[in-house]
Amino acid sequence: MEKEDRWLTLKVLGSLLAAALIQITLAQMVPWRVAGLLGRIDWLLLVTVYIGLQRDPFRSMLTGALAGLIHDACSLSGTFGVSGLAYVVAAYVVYQITTLIVIDNLLIRLVAVSAASLANAGIRLLFYALLRIQLPLLGSGRLIASSLIVSLLVHLTVSVSLFILLDRLFLKGDTLRRRRSEARRRRL
């Protein structure tokens, strides 16, 4: 069992590092018209949401914290810790959704991505406003609202194919653990 946990932890770390690499380099490798949409994808958030959908609270929160640290380290902005808090809140929201709704299907995944994206953006906007830091790439209120809507739609679109890929990586031999998790939930 410990060997499986270590292997799963390595998969999570590898997924987070791959997401950070994609987030940093992908928008630079495509034409500028496409880069505008690709720059709105928060790959670390999508990996955090996927791990949150696995119904493991500790791993979910730890993934959110690591994603925030990686994001802050890669972005070199003056706000260290805001991304970590935003990703942890997003992971918590996703875990609460999966705790209330035991079914795992496309609709629940899309709801989780939507809730996590809005929670992540809300925490960031709140702390940027509290700390009186200039919002990155956003100016007026209209731009903030349109940016949130576009990024939400892009996250929903990309998450479908990304989650299929991550299912192939993470869900090999995972049915026994899911059955045990559901049995524990029924006893409570």
C-alpha positions in Angstrom: 0.0 0.0 0.0 2.8 2.4 0.8 4.4 1.7 -2.6 1.2 2.6 -4.3 1.0 5.9 -2.3 4.5 6.8 -3.2 3.9 6.0 -6.8 0.7 8.1 -6.7 2.6 11.0 -5.1 5.2 10.9 -7.8 2.5 10.9 -10.4 1.0 14.0 -8.8 4.3 15.8 -8.6 5.1 14.9 -12.2 1.7 16.2 -13.3 2.2 19.4 -11.5 5.6 19.9 -13.0 4.3 19.1 -16.5 1.4 21.5 -16.0 3.9 24.3 -14.9 6.1 23.6 -17.9 3.1 23.7 -20.3 1.8 26.9 -18.6 5.1 28.6 -19.1 6.0 27.5 -22.6 2.8 26.7 -24.5 1.7 30.2 -25.1 5.1 31.2 -26.4 5.2 28.4 -29.0 2.0 29.1 -30.9 0.9 32.1 -33.0 -0.2 35.2 -31.0 -3.9 34.8 -31.9 -4.0 31.4 -30.3 -1.7 32.4 -27.5 -4.3 34.8 -26.1 -6.6 31.9 -25.3 -3.9 29.5 -24.3 -2.6 32.0 -21.9 -5.9 32.0 -20.0 -5.6 28.3 -19.2 -4.5 27.6 -15.7 -3.0 24.1 -16.1 -2.0 23.9 -12.4 -5.6 24.6 -11.4 -6.9 21.9 -13.7 -4.5 19.4 -12.2 -5.5 20.5 -8.7 -9.2 20.0 -9.6 -8.5 16.6 -11.0 -6.7 15.5 -7.8 -9.5 17.0 -5.8 -11.9 14.8 -7.7 -10.1 11.7 -6.4 -11.7 12.2 -2.9 -8.5 12.2 -0.9 -8.6 15.4 1.3 -5.0 15.4 2.3 -3.6 14.8 -1.1 -6.1 17.4 -2.6 -5.0 20.2 -0.2 -1.3 19.3 -0.5 -1.6 19.4 -4.3 -3.3 22.8 -4.1 -0.5 24.1 -1.9 2.2 22.7 -4.1 0.5 24.1 -7.2 0.4 27.6 -5.6 4.1 27.4 -4.6 5.0 26.4 -8.2 2.9 29.1 -9.7 4.3 31.8 -7.4 7.9 30.6 -8.1 7.4 30.6 -11.8 5.5 33.9 -12.1 8.0 35.9 -10.1 5.3 38.3 -9.0 5.5 40.3 -5.8 2.7 38.3 -4.2 4.0 35.1 -2.7 1.3 33.0 -1.2 -1.8 34.4 -2.9 -1.8 31.6 -5.5 -1.2 29.0 -2.9 -4.2 30.1 -0.9 -6.3 30.3 -4.1 -5.4 26.8 -5.2 -6.0 25.4 -1.7 -9.5 27.0 -1.6 -10.2 25.6 -5.0 -9.1 22.1 -3.9 -11.3 22.4 -0.8 -14.3 23.5 -2.9 -13.8 20.5 -5.3 -13.3 18.1 -2.4 -16.6 19.4 -0.8 -18.4 18.9 -4.1 -17.1 15.3 -4.4 -18.0 14.6 -0.8 -21.6 15.7 -1.3 -22.0 14.1 -4.7 -20.5 10.6 -4.9 -21.2 10.1 -8.6 -18.2 10.7 -10.9 -19.3 11.8 -14.3 -18.7 14.5 -16.8 -21.3 16.9 -15.4 -19.9 16.7 -11.9 -16.4 17.3 -13.3 -17.6 20.4 -15.2 -19.3 21.7 -12.0 -16.1 21.1 -10.1 -14.0 22.9 -12.7 -16.5 25.8 -12.7 -16.6 26.2 -9.0 -12.8 25.9 -8.6 -12.2 28.4 -11.4 -14.5 30.9 -9.8 -13.1 30.3 -6.3 -9.6 30.6 -7.5 -10.3 33.9 -9.4 -12.3 35.3 -6.5 -9.5 34.7 -3.9 -6.9 36.2 -6.2 -9.1 39.3 -7.0 -9.9 39.7 -3.3 -6.3 39.6 -2.2 -5.0 41.8 -5.0 -7.7 44.3 -4.0 -6.8 44.0 -0.3 -3.1 44.3 -0.9 -3.6 47.1 -3.5 -1.6 45.4 -6.1 -2.2 46.1 -9.8 -4.1 43.2 -11.4 -2.1 41.4 -14.0 -3.4 42.0 -17.5 -6.7 43.4 -16.2 -7.8 47.0 -16.0 -11.4 48.0 -15.6 -14.3 46.0 -14.2 -15.6 45.1 -17.6 -12.3 43.5 -18.5 -12.3 41.5 -15.3 -15.8 40.1 -16.0 -15.1 39.2 -19.6 -11.7 37.7 -18.6 -13.4 35.5 -16.0 -16.1 34.3 -18.4 -13.6 33.5 -21.2 -11.2 31.8 -18.8 -14.1 29.8 -17.3 -15.2 28.6 -20.8 -11.6 27.8 -21.8 -11.1 25.8 -18.6 -14.3 23.8 -19.2 -13.3 23.0 -22.7 -9.7 22.0 -22.0 -10.6 20.1 -18.8 -12.6 17.4 -20.7 -9.6 16.2 -22.8 -7.1 16.8 -20.0 -9.1 14.7 -17.5 -9.3 11.9 -20.0 -5.6 11.9 -20.3 -5.1 12.1 -16.5 -7.7 9.2 -16.0 -5.4 7.0 -18.1 -2.4 8.0 -15.9 -4.1 7.8 -12.5 -6.9 5.4 -12.6 -5.1 2.1 -13.3 -6.2 -0.3 -10.5 -8.0 2.4 -8.7 -11.4 0.7 -8.5 -10.7 -1.1 -5.2 -9.8 2.2 -3.5 -12.9 3.9 -4.8 -15.1 1.1 -3.5 -13.6 1.3 -0.1 -14.0 5.1 0.0 -17.7 4.8 -1.0 -18.2 2.0 1.7 -16.7 4.3 4.4 -19.0 7.1 3.3 -22.0 4.9 3.6 -21.1 3.9 7.1 -21.0 7.6 8.2 
